[in-house]
Amino acid sequence: MGYDAKVLTRKYKKILASKKNPFFNKEFSMEEFGKLLGVNRTYVSQFVNKELGLSFHHLVRSVRLDRAEQILRDCPECKLNEVLLECGFANDTSFRLAFREKYGALPSHVRREYREAKQHKE
């Protein structure tokens, strides 16, 4: 017995689209993700690794960073501390390092660019 990749992918996308996305809870775990998907921890790990091409840790971090970037784009005046907490990061250092790794710039620089772009539109 294994898992049905199409079913888990559909459930995963539904979780991501939900208003109360659990990925933004800093305590979110593989076990909780498994419960939401309806499979055990082993199948969660296999699904994430094989179908999404990431480790669970990197998946969670990527989802959180995508949300942080979206917030900064939509609300460049938002405080970075509020953004990182809303996205589930435990501290400023881990947030800044992860953001820089993914986007090639610190969140403060990206926020400044979005703020300037927004001002030019007005």
PyRosetta script that sets phi, psi and omega in degrees:
from pyrosetta import init, pose_from_sequence

init()
pose = pose_from_sequence("MGYDAKVLTRKYKKILASKKNPFFNKEFSMEEFGKLLGVNRTYVSQFVNKELGLSFHHLVRSVRLDRAEQILRDCPECKLNEVLLECGFANDTSFRLAFREKYGALPSHVRREYREAKQHKE")
pose.set_psi(1, 142.4)
pose.set_omega(1, 179.2)
pose.set_phi(2, -135.4)
pose.set_psi(2, -144.4)
pose.set_omega(2, 177.9)
pose.set_phi(3, -126.2)
pose.set_psi(3, 158.9)
pose.set_omega(3, 177.3)
pose.set_phi(4, -97.2)
pose.set_psi(4, 107.9)
pose.set_omega(4, -174.9)
pose.set_phi(5, -58.9)
pose.set_psi(5, -39.1)
pose.set_omega(5, -179.1)
pose.set_phi(6, -65.0)
pose.set_psi(6, -42.2)
pose.set_omega(6, -179.8)
pose.set_phi(7, -65.7)
pose.set_psi(7, -46.7)
pose.set_omega(7, -179.1)
pose.set_phi(8, -66.1)
pose.set_psi(8, -37.0)
pose.set_omega(8, 177.7)
pose.set_phi(9, -64.2)
pose.set_psi(9, -42.3)
pose.set_omega(9, 178.1)
pose.set_phi(10, -62.5)
pose.set_psi(10, -44.0)
pose.set_omega(10, 178.8)
pose.set_phi(11, -64.8)
pose.set_psi(11, -41.8)
pose.set_omega(11, 179.2)
pose.set_phi(12, -59.4)
pose.set_psi(12, -47.0)
pose.set_omega(12, 179.6)
pose.set_phi(13, -63.6)
pose.set_psi(13, -35.7)
pose.set_omega(13, 178.0)
pose.set_phi(14, -66.7)
pose.set_psi(14, -40.1)
pose.set_omega(14, 177.4)
pose.set_phi(15, -62.1)
pose.set_psi(15, -45.9)
pose.set_omega(15, -179.6)
pose.set_phi(16, -61.3)
pose.set_psi(16, -34.8)
pose.set_omega(16, -177.2)
pose.set_phi(17, -83.6)
pose.set_psi(17, -9.5)
pose.set_omega(17, -176.1)
pose.set_phi(18, -70.3)
pose.set_psi(18, 149.3)
pose.set_omega(18, 179.6)
pose.set_phi(19, -60.5)
pose.set_psi(19, -38.2)
pose.set_omega(19, 180.0)
pose.set_phi(20, -104.2)
pose.set_psi(20, 64.8)
pose.set_omega(20, -178.1)
pose.set_phi(21, -62.9)
pose.set_psi(21, 117.4)
pose.set_omega(21, -176.5)
pose.set_phi(22, -68.5)
pose.set_psi(22, -17.1)
pose.set_omega(22, 178.2)
pose.set_phi(23, -61.4)
pose.set_psi(23, -23.3)
pose.set_omega(23, -177.8)
pose.set_phi(24, -87.3)
pose.set_psi(24, 0.9)
pose.set_omega(24, 173.5)
pose.set_phi(25, -87.1)
pose.set_psi(25, 121.6)
pose.set_omega(25, -175.3)
pose.set_phi(26, -64.5)
pose.set_psi(26, -13.3)
pose.set_omega(26, 178.0)
pose.set_phi(27, -95.4)
pose.set_psi(27, 5.1)
pose.set_omega(27, -176.9)
pose.set_phi(28, -58.1)
pose.set_psi(28, 133.0)
pose.set_omega(28, -175.2)
pose.set_phi(29, -127.4)
pose.set_psi(29, 166.6)
pose.set_omega(29, 176.5)
pose.set_phi(30, -62.8)
pose.set_psi(30, -36.5)
pose.set_omega(30, 178.5)
pose.set_phi(31, -62.6)
pose.set_psi(31, -43.2)
pose.set_omega(31, 179.0)
pose.set_phi(32, -65.4)
pose.set_psi(32, -40.8)
pose.set_omega(32, 177.6)
pose.set_phi(33, -61.4)
pose.set_psi(33, -41.7)
pose.set_omega(33, 177.4)
pose.set_phi(34, -59.8)
pose.set_psi(34, -42.4)
pose.set_omega(34, 178.3)
pose.set_phi(35, -61.8)
pose.set_psi(35, -42.1)
pose.set_omega(35, 179.8)
pose.set_phi(36, -66.5)
pose.set_psi(36, -34.4)
pose.set_omega(36, 178.6)
pose.set_phi(37, -83.5)
pose.set_psi(37, -19.3)
pose.set_omega(37, -178.9)
pose.set_phi(38, 82.5)
pose.set_psi(38, 27.3)
pose.set_omega(38, 178.4)
pose.set_phi(39, -136.6)
pose.set_psi(39, 166.9)
pose.set_omega(39, -179.8)
pose.set_phi(40, -82.7)
pose.set_psi(40, 173.7)
pose.set_omega(40, -175.9)
pose.set_phi(41, -57.2)
pose.set_psi(41, -39.3)
pose.set_omega(41, -179.5)
pose.set_phi(42, -61.7)
pose.set_psi(42, -45.3)
pose.set_omega(42, 179.9)
pose.set_phi(43, -69.0)
pose.set_psi(43, -34.0)
pose.set_omega(43, 175.9)
pose.set_phi(44, -60.1)
pose.set_psi(44, -49.6)
pose.set_omega(44, -179.3)
pose.set_phi(45, -59.7)
pose.set_psi(45, -45.7)
pose.set_omega(45, 179.4)
pose.set_phi(46, -63.0)
pose.set_psi(46, -44.6)
pose.set_omega(46, 179.9)
pose.set_phi(47, -61.5)
pose.set_psi(47, -49.7)
pose.set_omega(47, -177.9)
pose.set_phi(48, -63.1)
pose.set_psi(48, -44.7)
pose.set_omega(48, -178.7)
pose.set_phi(49, -67.7)
pose.set_psi(49, -49.1)
pose.set_omega(49, -173.8)
pose.set_phi(50, -79.0)
pose.set_psi(50, -48.4)
pose.set_omega(50, -173.0)
pose.set_phi(51, -84.0)
pose.set_psi(51, -33.5)
pose.set_omega(51, -177.3)
pose.set_phi(52, -104.2)
pose.set_psi(52, -12.3)
pose.set_omega(52, 176.1)
pose.set_phi(53, 70.4)
pose.set_psi(53, 26.5)
pose.set_omega(53, -178.1)
pose.set_phi(54, -137.2)
pose.set_psi(54, 164.6)
pose.set_omega(54, 166.7)
pose.set_phi(55, -82.1)
pose.set_psi(55, 163.8)
pose.set_omega(55, 179.1)
pose.set_phi(56, -59.6)
pose.set_psi(56, -44.5)
pose.set_omega(56, 179.6)
pose.set_phi(57, -57.4)
pose.set_psi(57, -45.3)
pose.set_omega(57, -179.3)
pose.set_phi(58, -69.9)
pose.set_psi(58, -32.7)
pose.set_omega(58, 175.7)
pose.set_phi(59, -62.6)
pose.set_psi(59, -50.0)
pose.set_omega(59, -179.3)
pose.set_phi(60, -59.7)
pose.set_psi(60, -46.4)
pose.set_omega(60, -179.2)
pose.set_phi(61, -62.2)
pose.set_psi(61, -41.5)
pose.set_omega(61, -179.7)
pose.set_phi(62, -64.5)
pose.set_psi(62, -43.6)
pose.set_omega(62, 178.6)
pose.set_phi(63, -61.9)
pose.set_psi(63, -43.9)
pose.set_omega(63, 179.7)
pose.set_phi(64, -64.8)
pose.set_psi(64, -42.2)
pose.set_omega(64, 179.8)
pose.set_phi(65, -66.6)
pose.set_psi(65, -38.8)
pose.set_omega(65, 177.0)
pose.set_phi(66, -60.3)
pose.set_psi(66, -42.2)
pose.set_omega(66, 178.9)
pose.set_phi(67, -66.5)
pose.set_psi(67, -42.3)
pose.set_omega(67, 179.2)
pose.set_phi(68, -61.0)
pose.set_psi(68, -43.8)
pose.set_omega(68, 179.4)
pose.set_phi(69, -63.3)
pose.set_psi(69, -39.7)
pose.set_omega(69, 178.6)
pose.set_phi(70, -64.0)
pose.set_psi(70, -42.9)
pose.set_omega(70, 178.7)
pose.set_phi(71, -62.0)
pose.set_psi(71, -45.8)
pose.set_omega(71, -179.5)
pose.set_phi(72, -62.8)
pose.set_psi(72, -35.1)
pose.set_omega(72, 178.2)
pose.set_phi(73, -68.6)
pose.set_psi(73, -45.4)
pose.set_omega(73, -176.9)
pose.set_phi(74, -77.7)
pose.set_psi(74, -28.4)
pose.set_omega(74, -174.3)
pose.set_phi(75, -140.0)
pose.set_psi(75, 71.3)
pose.set_omega(75, -177.0)
pose.set_phi(76, -65.0)
pose.set_psi(76, -13.7)
pose.set_omega(76, 177.5)
pose.set_phi(77, -87.3)
pose.set_psi(77, -5.1)
pose.set_omega(77, 178.9)
pose.set_phi(78, -64.9)
pose.set_psi(78, 146.7)
pose.set_omega(78, 178.3)
pose.set_phi(79, -77.0)
pose.set_psi(79, 137.4)
pose.set_omega(79, -177.6)
pose.set_phi(80, -60.1)
pose.set_psi(80, -37.1)
pose.set_omega(80, 179.5)
pose.set_phi(81, -61.3)
pose.set_psi(81, -39.1)
pose.set_omega(81, 178.0)
pose.set_phi(82, -68.9)
pose.set_psi(82, -38.1)
pose.set_omega(82, 179.6)
pose.set_phi(83, -63.6)
pose.set_psi(83, -49.0)
pose.set_omega(83, -177.2)
pose.set_phi(84, -64.8)
pose.set_psi(84, -36.0)
pose.set_omega(84, 177.6)
pose.set_phi(85, -69.2)
pose.set_psi(85, -40.6)
pose.set_omega(85, 179.4)
pose.set_phi(86, -63.4)
pose.set_psi(86, -30.9)
pose.set_omega(86, -176.8)
pose.set_phi(87, -90.1)
pose.set_psi(87, -5.6)
pose.set_omega(87, 175.1)
pose.set_phi(88, 96.8)
pose.set_psi(88, 10.0)
pose.set_omega(88, 177.5)
pose.set_phi(89, -77.9)
pose.set_psi(89, 141.4)
pose.set_omega(89, -176.1)
pose.set_phi(90, -75.8)
pose.set_psi(90, -33.2)
pose.set_omega(90, -177.9)
pose.set_phi(91, -154.4)
pose.set_psi(91, 166.2)
pose.set_omega(91, -176.9)
pose.set_phi(92, -63.0)
pose.set_psi(92, -41.2)
pose.set_omega(92, -176.7)
pose.set_phi(93, -62.9)
pose.set_psi(93, -48.9)
pose.set_omega(93, -179.5)
pose.set_phi(94, -63.9)
pose.set_psi(94, -37.1)
pose.set_omega(94, 178.5)
pose.set_phi(95, -64.4)
pose.set_psi(95, -50.9)
pose.set_omega(95, -177.9)
pose.set_phi(96, -61.6)
pose.set_psi(96, -43.7)
pose.set_omega(96, -179.4)
pose.set_phi(97, -64.9)
pose.set_psi(97, -45.2)
pose.set_omega(97, -179.7)
pose.set_phi(98, -65.4)
pose.set_psi(98, -41.0)
pose.set_omega(98, -179.6)
pose.set_phi(99, -63.2)
pose.set_psi(99, -45.7)
pose.set_omega(99, -179.4)
pose.set_phi(100, -63.7)
pose.set_psi(100, -39.3)
pose.set_omega(100, 178.9)
pose.set_phi(101, -62.1)
pose.set_psi(101, -42.0)
pose.set_omega(101, -176.3)
pose.set_phi(102, -79.3)
pose.set_psi(102, -41.7)
pose.set_omega(102, -172.4)
pose.set_phi(103, -106.4)
pose.set_psi(103, -5.2)
pose.set_omega(103, 177.3)
pose.set_phi(104, 75.4)
pose.set_psi(104, 11.1)
pose.set_omega(104, 179.3)
pose.set_phi(105, -154.3)
pose.set_psi(105, 156.1)
pose.set_omega(105, 176.9)
pose.set_phi(106, -71.3)
pose.set_psi(106, 152.1)
pose.set_omega(106, -179.7)
pose.set_phi(107, -58.2)
pose.set_psi(107, -34.3)
pose.set_omega(107, 179.6)
pose.set_phi(108, -64.5)
pose.set_psi(108, -36.0)
pose.set_omega(108, 178.0)
pose.set_phi(109, -70.2)
pose.set_psi(109, -42.4)
pose.set_omega(109, 178.7)
pose.set_phi(110, -64.2)
pose.set_psi(110, -42.7)
pose.set_omega(110, 178.2)
pose.set_phi(111, -60.0)
pose.set_psi(111, -44.0)
pose.set_omega(111, 179.8)
pose.set_phi(112, -61.3)
pose.set_psi(112, -42.9)
pose.set_omega(112, 178.7)
pose.set_phi(113, -61.7)
pose.set_psi(113, -43.7)
pose.set_omega(113, 179.2)
pose.set_phi(114, -66.3)
pose.set_psi(114, -37.7)
pose.set_omega(114, 179.1)
pose.set_phi(115, -63.4)
pose.set_psi(115, -45.3)
pose.set_omega(115, 179.8)
pose.set_phi(116, -65.1)
pose.set_psi(116, -41.2)
pose.set_omega(116, 178.3)
pose.set_phi(117, -63.4)
pose.set_psi(117, -39.6)
pose.set_omega(117, 179.9)
pose.set_phi(118, -66.1)
pose.set_psi(118, -38.6)
pose.set_omega(118, 179.7)
pose.set_phi(119, -67.1)
pose.set_psi(119, -35.8)
pose.set_omega(119, 179.7)
pose.set_phi(120, -68.2)
pose.set_psi(120, -29.3)
pose.set_omega(120, 179.2)
pose.set_phi(121, -73.1)
pose.set_psi(121, -28.7)
pose.set_omega(121, -175.2)
pose.set_phi(122, -79.9)
pose.dump_pdb("model.pdb")
